[in-house]
Amino acid sequence: MAETMRVPVKTEYRLGEQTEQRLREIGARCVTETSDVEYYYDTSSFQLASTQTWLYQHNGQWGLMLGEERETNHTHSDNNQKSETGLSEGNKSVSATSSPEERPETSAPKEMSKTSSDMSLRYTELKDTSAIMSHLSKCLQLPLTLNEMQNMTMKSFLNMAQIQMYDSWTRTSTVRYSLPGGFSLVVERNYRIPTETPSAFLMMNADGLSISSELEKMDRLRKNLGLNTKANSDERFQMTVEAIA
């Protein structure tokens, strides 16, 4: 019995302006949709934000960003000394005047941060829940002992402190579509870089014995969907050959 060679083919493109509309026109079906979301917490009167403090949760991990104002009109040597400050265990600091690539991914919402011509913010990030509860307890002047905090869950602490979620931010999202003809399309968006065009991965299980015609079929679909090739690069595909009896 002759073997049929199936070749999984994956090509990477950039999402076109008309791609999503054309997906609907050809009857594409959304199979899965996942998002990487960060949640922000504060009191109803935003007591934390008023002190340059932001509490967030991401992938089940709690974090606390502490913004400290500092003058920026010191001498160059003084600035260098501050910028070389070491990181303490479990914490990390970064200047608010650094480039977006140098800032921590978990930086506070832009609308909550503040800077001026002669002042900047230096962020310190706490990751340990005990350290977070201890700092928040002092910030909100809660009558809690160290022993009480050590035996308290984060959820119980938030309830007692009357802290609740007030906003969320989607960092990335992934949507998988099922297309007619055995094709699949995965669209990935990175909201941390607003100017970046979403990536689109077109996939199929091609007939390895007719790979040329299969690739031509994929390219026709690519053109129909209005997918764009990546800048300064040619179309690329990855193939894994499987023998199926």
Secondary structure, DSSP 4 states (H G I P E B T S, - for coil): ---EEEEEEEEEEE--TTHHHHHHHTT-EEEEEEEEEEEEEE-TT-TTGGGTEEEEEETTEEEEEEEEEEE--S-HHHHHHHHTPPPPTTEEEEETTS-TTTS-TTPPPGGG----SSEEEEEEEE--HHHHHHHHHHHTT----HHHHHT--HHHHHHHHT-EEEEEEEEEEEEEEEETTTEEEEEEEETTSTTSPPEEEEEEEEEGGGHHHHHHHHHHHHHHHT-BPPTTS---EEE--EEE-
